[in-house]
Amino acid sequence: MRGLKLIDRFKSAQVHAFNPTDNSTGKTPRGGAARAKLEAQIIKSLVSNSKPNKAHNSVSVSEALLPYGFPATDFLEPGLDPYLKPVDLVESLAELYRRIESCPSTSKKSSLFAEQCSLARGLGDPKLLRRCLLAARQHAEDVFSKVVLSAWLRFERREDELVGVSAMDCGGYVVECPKAALVKGYAPDSVFDRCQCRCGPFEVISNPVFKENEFLCSEEDNDVSFYIGNEEIKCVRYRMGTLSTPFKAMLYGSFKESRKGKIDFSQNGISIEGMRAVEVYSRTRSLDFLSPKIVVELLSLSNRFCCDEMKSACDAHLASLVFTIDDALLLIEYGLEETADLLVASCLQVLLRRLPSSLCRPKVMKFLCSSETRGRFAMLGGASFLFYCFLGQVAMEESMVSKMTVKLLKRLGECATERWQKALAAHQLGCVLLERREFIAAQRHFEAAVEAGHVYSMAGVARAKHKLGQQYSAYKLMSSVISEYKPAGWMYQERSLYNIGKEKLSDLTTATKMDPTLLFPYKYRAVAKMEEKQIRAGILEIDRIIRFKLSPDCLELRAWFFIALEDYENAIRDIRVILNLEPNYMMFGGKVKGDYLIEVLSRLVQKWSQADCWMCLYERWSSVDDIGSLAIIHQMLGSDPANSVLLFRQSLLLLRLNCQKAAMRSLRLARNHSSSEHERLVYEGWILYDTGNREEALSRAEKSISIQRSFEAFFLKAYVLADTSLNPESSPCVIQLLEEALRCPSDGLRKGQALNNLGSIYVDCDHLNQAAGCYKNALDIKHTRAHQGLARVYHLRNQRKAAYDEMTKLIGKAENNAPAYEKRSEYCDDREMAKQDLDTATELDPLRTYPYRYRAAVLMDDQKENEAVEELTKALSFRPDLQMLHLRAAFYDSMGNTTSALRDCQAALCLDPNHTDTLDLYNRAHNSAIHN
């Protein structure tokens, strides 16, 4: 599903996770046959289940629900990440920042930001990726780069999924406007301005406007005639001479035509209508009222006679006529033939802004994938690598094994000139060929990526060797990587594939210790326990990763375990959560649709009404069970799929679970199914806010309120204002907005959130009594998270014991209690107790950064400098976080290690160049390095 994070799609282990498919084709059976087989087995088991022999029948139900067998450790395999993955990410970020800062060339700077995008892709942060794309677009000089980057920014927002939004619509700002992208020139300061096309006509090139009678010419002005066949076209000699140097030489130079009043022009490939159009253009410099066919003739003549001004006018005129894919396919051929870069860019823009649907058209695919097209683009000087990088990214998202993806990545490799470009192109093609089971070719491309400096591609080489039966060679290769480079979790994970017994488990344990975010080690250990008949132990193992990182394949694995235990309610819950993330997910190794399996399993559990679901949703919400809440909402949407309120709630839960792409998809669906204008504006506001357009989000909220006062509109406006500039001056306004929201009709789930937010504002304003009242009111309607706010109030009143007890209540109620342990640590009187809480928080969710920073700060206070640095280094190896980089830089600076301090500052500024504290530290360290 396009709504998912790209990296999550690539990491999906459905291809590898279960018993292998038919090796002769590499395909998995899908559709009616698999469904019919499952249905027949289910019906048979359900019928037999009515007989007295329950022991026998329970086994038959379980077997019927698992018709393709359980996953086996022998066939489990992690996916390879198809993006750049440096061995030392911090050093790579720092080195890239240094190059960006010292780059004198604007066009080169845009390329550097494109390189930054390739690194950001691997970090899984959509907002960082968008910032990098925006920076690349800001510094783009040529129209090809502008067109590609503007379309790429739009694609990341998936605006094609918004009903009523045209592919060529302007979003309101220059940075993504399709017309602005076609304006030549470099204006980095204007790209974030509001676009003029919203205010009135906006032309690519402004042609002078002439009155209709100016096309007429008096007879005495005509002093030369051009003949095409027997037809005479009367012209003004000096005006024709101004078209180009060749025309001037012909009419005024030493050629015989300069002495003639009649010139035969029949052999120059232009029609009578075309020559008349040239005569009109020579006087008016206008192409108005000319048909596209005639303008194409003028474009061709302009090239033959070097009429640069007329060529530019024809180029711009034709570019303004491209609206549909058919237009683009027709005119791009003329543009390439006549080297009309603006026309080509306009045609490409139409194709790119309609991705991925445009790739489904065979003519488009054939044109874009051909080697000849790439060569012609290169002749125009277009940003070919950027173009094919974007296309390849979209193609891999749609299908990792299609021929189209292979062809586009081959074109990408042909465009690559820099080392990182060659590494990326070769590595991605290697990943696709590996999925296609073309192991020899995959190994060759992985080796090319390694040669270009991409060490992670060694894992691809090893994988290809293993598939070719060279297991020991693969093991030796990964062992050499571990010994030659700074060890990383992925290295041990990869070597475990070629290991056996205790050594395999040891490698997986080391991989998890070095990078707890890797999915495969948890999956392998869980399935291994399943094979030993320890199903519940397997569930506990897979729970460890699901607690902090939702992944469809891990949830699927847990659903299998629940089916084996005949715990169908929990199995349905996990499948529903999967479908929240990826609506078209295929279960059982890609053989059965998830929604069909829910339909089958639902026959074995108690039916719920919508009222039951609402009650259960309140219970899950109040126990901070976001996964359970997602499952309930999915069930409710099954009977009411167009319920925008439920879709909005779904997006909020997905955001809490850090599934941003899936959350945005739900938000877009909520907007599309809005029942009123004021409701649609609110959802559009949230979409704009989440993509960084806060002013537009605020405008949508205000417009919604002007139509109808509603809880959600007031809440949105308050949220945006609080996040933009919360200060003593704006705080009263935010408080008033939240109070207005609470006066509007809503349910307890949202009112609890509003009360919680209002309490936070009161705390920031030092109004502790009002804050406590808000938190207690929120708790009265079972908004459990308000315990944390109330604890903060107690802490500010110097009631640390009461604050600690309040957080203990939250820990007792919450399913997801890693944040609660982290927060309770702040109220511990004993340092050791605080450390225990933070250790528990890290165990439950190793992605939370505060525990690492706290432990490092304690070690630093105890003058254990090396241990403090190591504590942060351990986390930074899998979580390159801005705050941790800043803190480690400060530690290095205090230790006198200026080089390392500068490196960490540079890496942090690569993530956020406007982080004030890091900029201050960087400047101090830089000055210190200069003076020393």
Number of C-alpha atoms within 10 A of each C-alpha: 17 18 22 20 21 22 17 17 23 18 19 19 22 22 19 17 26 22 18 17 15 10 9 7 9 13 13 13 13 13 11 11 12 15 15 12 12 22 17 12 18 23 14 14 20 18 12 17 18 10 10 9 10 12 9 12 18 18 15 19 23 19 18 21 22 17 14 15 13 19 24 16 19 14 12 21 21 21 20 24 21 24 23 26 20 16 18 13 19 23 16 19 25 21 15 19 24 16 14 20 11 9 14 10 10 17 16 17 21 24 20 21 25 22 20 25 22 21 21 24 21 17 18 16 15 18 14 18 23 21 20 27 24 24 22 28 27 25 24 27 21 21 23 28 26 28 31 26 27 26 26 26 21 21 20 18 21 19 20 18 15 17 12 9 12 12 20 17 15 19 18 17 18 21 26 26 25 23 22 23 29 26 18 15 11 16 11 16 9 13 21 14 11 15 21 16 18 14 9 8 7 13 15 18 15 10 15 10 10 12 7 8 7 10 13 10 14 6 10 7 11 15 14 21 19 20 16 19 12 9 12 18 21 20 24 19 21 17 16 19 17 15 22 16 14 16 20 17 14 15 22 16 13 10 11 11 16 18 14 12 15 16 18 15 18 15 8 11 13 18 16 20 13 20 23 18 22 27 21 22 20 20 19 19 18 21 21 17 7 13 12 15 11 21 23 21 20 26 25 23 21 21 15 13 15 16 20 15 14 24 23 18 22 26 26 23 25 25 25 18 15 22 16 14 20 14 13 24 19 12 22 22 18 18 25 17 12 21 22 24 24 25 29 29 26 30 29 22 27 24 24 26 26 20 20 19 11 16 20 10 11 10 14 16 16 14 14 21 22 15 15 12 16 22 14 16 19 14 12 17 12 19 20 24 22 22 23 25 24 19 24 25 19 20 23 24 20 17 14 24 18 15 15 20 26 22 20 27 28 20 26 27 22 17 22 20 10 9 14 17 22 22 26 27 31 29 35 31 28 32 28 23 25 24 19 18 18 15 22 16 15 27 26 17 24 33 23 20 30 21 16 19 15 23 20 22 32 24 24 29 27 27 28 27 21 18 15 13 11 14 18 13 14 26 20 14 17 23 15 12 19 17 9 9 12 10 16 19 22 22 23 25 28 26 25 23 21 20 17 11 8 9 13 16 17 16 22 27 20 19 25 20 14 19 22 21 20 20 24 25 25 24 27 25 19 27 27 19 18 21 15 11 11 14 21 16 17 24 21 14 20 24 19 15 24 20 16 19 19 20 21 26 20 25 22 23 26 28 24 27 25 21 21 21 15 17 15 22 17 17 24 25 21 26 26 26 27 28 20 25 26 19 17 13 22 20 22 23 23 19 20 21 19 23 20 15 21 19 11 17 17 14 12 14 12 7 8 12 10 14 10 12 17 16 12 17 22 18 15 20 23 22 23 20 18 23 22 22 26 28 25 25 22 23 21 22 17 12 11 12 15 16 17 24 17 18 24 21 20 27 26 20 20 25 15 11 16 15 23 24 25 23 27 25 27 24 25 29 22 28 27 18 18 19 14 10 13 22 24 19 23 30 27 21 28 28 22 19 18 15 17 14 14 20 15 18 25 23 15 24 28 21 16 23 20 12 12 14 17 22 23 25 29 24 25 24 27 28 20 20 20 18 9 12 11 17 13 10 9 14 19 15 16 23 19 14 22 25 18 17 25 21 13 14 12 13 10 15 17 18 24 26 18 23 25 28 24 24 29 24 23 21 20 15 14 13 14 21 12 15 26 23 14 24 28 21 18 25 19 13 15 18 25 23 23 28 24 24 23 27 27 28 26 20 17 14 12 12 14 19 14 18 26 22 15 22 28 18 14 24 21 11 16 20 18 19 23 24 20 23 24 24 23 25 24 20 25 17 12 9 13 11 15 22 19 14 22 27 20 17 24 20 15 21 22 22 19 20 21 17 25 24 21 19 19 26 21 16 17 16 11 11 11 13 19 14 15 23 20 14 21 25 19 14 21 20 18 19 19 20 19 20 16 23 25 24 20 25 29 23 22 22 20 12 12 13 15 22 14 18 26 24 23 27 32 29 28 28 23 26 22 16 14 11 16 11 11 25 18 12 18 25 13 15 23 16 11 13 13 8 6 7
